[in-house]
Structure formats: C-alpha cells, structure tokens
Amino acid sequence: MDRQPTSGNFMKAVFAITWKDLAAELRSRELLSAMLVFALLVILIFNFALELDVKTRANVTSGVLWVAFTFAGTLGLNRSMAIEKDRGCLDGLLLAPVDRSAIYFGKVLSNLAFMLIVEAIVLPVYSVLYNTNLFDPGLIAVILLGSIGYVAVGTLLASMAVQTRTRDVLLPILLFPVVIPVIIAAVKASGGFLQGAEIADILPWLNILIVYDVIFIAISFMVFDHVVEE
Amino acid sequence: MEKQPLALKLLTILSAVGLALVTALVFFYAPLETVMGYVQKVFYFHVATAWVGMLGFVVAAVAGIVYLVKHDLKWDKVELAAVEISLVFFLIAIVLGSIWARPSWGTWWTWDPRLTTAAILEMIYIAYLLLRQGIEDPDRRARFGAVYTLVGGVSVPVTFLSIRLVRTIHPAVIGTASAASQGGFDMTPPMLTTFLLSLLVFTLIFATLLWHRIRLGRLQDMVEQLKMKILE
C-alpha cells in the first residue's frame, strides 16, 4: 500500500475539495452569478436609500461595500453548504479517509474564492458608477482579511444552519452578530484607506481583523468535527 | 414526578427574602445621592442584574465546552438554563439602564461599547434559541448549541474591545473612568453595603433560577420519554 506522509494527504484532500467546488461552479456558474447580481442590486438600492452625493460618498463607501459583501456572502455560504447536503456530497466526504478538518479548510477556501471573485467584480463596477477610485492596495488587503474572517465563521455556521429545519433563513441570524468585529474593523479600515488616513490610525483595525481571523479559524476547525458527525 | 429538594425550596425562600431586604435597603437605608437624586437608586438593581447576566454568559460558555468534551446531556441543560436566565437579566439591565440614562444623559440609548455589546449579546442569545428550535434530535441540538455558545462567547469580548476603540460615555463606577464618562459617583459606606448586598442577593437569585430551570429541563426529558413509551 502506498504510504504518503499525512500532511501531504491532508493538503491534497483540502485542495481536492476546493477544486471540486471551483470546477463545479465553473460549469454551472449559478453561485457566482447569484452572488454578483445580488451584490450589485444592493449597491443599486443604496443609491436610492442614501443620498450618495460626492461629500457623503467619501464617508459611506466603505459601509455600502461591506453591506453588499456581507449579504452576498451569506447567499454564497448558504448555497455552497446546501449543495453538499442535498446531493449527499457531505456524506461521501465524511466517508473518505481524511481528517474532518480537511473538509472544513477545503470549503473555506472555495467559499473564500467565490467571495473574492464577487468582490473583485464589484470594486471596479462601484468605481465606475460613483466615480471613486477604489484601487488602493490597503483597501484590497482589508477586503482580503475581512473576507477570510467572514468565511471562516460562516462556513462553520452554514454547516450547522443547513442541517436545521429553517436552513437558509437561519444563517444570517447566526452569523451577523458573531461577525460584527469583522464588519466594524473592515469598515473603519477601508474608510481609513479610502480617505487617506495615517497608517498608524488604521493599524488597530487591521490588528483586530488579523486577531479575529486567527482566533476564529482556530476555533472553527477545532469544532467542525462536532458539527458534521452523524 | 420528583419533588423539589429541600435545599432548593430553602434557596427559593432565601432569594425572595433577600430581594425584599435589598429593596428595603435601597429605598430606606442607602442615602440619597446629591447630584442625581432618586434616579441613582436604579444603579443598585442595574449593576446586579447585569452581573447576573454576565454570570449566565460565563456559565453557558463553560457548560458548552464541557458538553463538547464529555457528551453528557446534563451540561446541555445547564447551558440552556444559563442562556435563558442571562437573556432575561440582561434585558432587565438594559431597561433599567435606559431608565437611568434618560434623565442623566438625556437619551434612552447610546451606541457606546457596553450598550452595543449588550444588544449584540441579546441577538446572539435569540439566535441560539432559534437554532435549538430548528433541530429535533437532542444530541445534535446539544452539539450545535454548544458550538454556538463557544463561537458567540468568544466573539462577544472581541466585539466589545473593537467598539471600545471609540471613547465611552458609560460611567465607570468601579475602575478607571475615562475623561468622557458622565454620571459616575463615589460611594459612601452605606451605599457600598447596599450595593454589595444587592450583588450577593442577585447571585443567589441566579443560582436559584438556574437550579429550577435545570430541574425543569430534567422533568421535560422525563415527560418526553413517557410520551414515547405510551406511543409505542
């Protein structure tokens, strides 16, 4: 029998799961299109909900962006886990001789990929629609860190939500209160970068994002076992 | 059905008497505060109920972790009881705080760290109860509940610290007060006695309610089992 080092096996499993999701999505594109359209619609609604004149825009852009990402993210997380459950993929994965946390990391990476793709499209669209330059490396770093934290907790909670009676409806209720530090820090840090604030002022918010990401990736992958066991 | 143990009955009576005693002390023994007058007396109950809320929060988080380790359903009952009690007592604390805030700060509510975190905590508790409601299998319900108390429990301090990067106007009666705090005051000995006694009595009330609720949970389980037996 082939004896491969367990760490090699683990990473292979993680990437296999991620690749499965990405490949499936490449063919059907149902998840990405839903998330993207939803994010753009949210931004459209904000156009009417808030007076986005040039002055207000500067203060409000980061908030609007993160609301759009948060809601679109929920959509993606729900669909991603629902697909696993409905098609029996999760049972198949659980039977495979890999660490349960490999499933967790695989799903986190694919969910993160979807969220980043949506964000990568929304940013230029928003820039064009509101004549604001959003191509700031600091902003991109914040979006990356924020998305990681969001998806780390979101994948865990989506795995739980999809196994209850109320399913899709429950995920935002579970996720939003817990993910608030990410929203606070991401909005403040994004706003800071967009308005050209001192890096020293933005640093505390970046720290919070990093700390949150580390803590919640750790917690989520440790308890993921308890969430998927039969 | 099992009868209430004697200790529980005594605890209940003690809690009731204690509550009456503290109320009497607050209104007849503790002196009137010079600046705020009668409104200040809300503080004795507000801090005590918030304290009970905190106790419940910690008990729930610990019970959740112990359940995940030991898989003994008794800890699930403790966790649910603690969450329910904490939910109600934090709500009372928030209402009492608003009653105090209106005359003191001129507003019923403000988005300062402590209040905002309290609101978020209530939302987490409600989410927890909704999560449990959607699950039939008791083992899965217990597992998911424990996971959510853990996730929620860790996120709340992080949330609090995040919001605290903004200055607070919530008075810091115990510990350092920020320059922007309004409404803090020094406590004279009679005030301190009343305050400490109120904390003690409310801790007792927490223990009593927790015991009652855990017992209720156990009785609920017995009823479920009897139902299943009859249906067979």
Interface residues (C-beta under 8 A of the other chain):
Chain A: V153 L156 L157 M160 A161 Q163 T164 R165 T166 R167 L170 I173 L174 F176 P177 V178 V179 I180 P181 I184 A185 K188 P204 W205 I208 V211 Y212 I215 F216 I219 S220 V223 H226 V227 E229
Chain B: L68 I120 M123 I124 I126 A127 L130 L131 Q133 G134 I135 E136 R140 R143 F144 A146 V147 Y148 L150 V151 G152 V154 S155 V158 T159 L161 S162 I163 L165
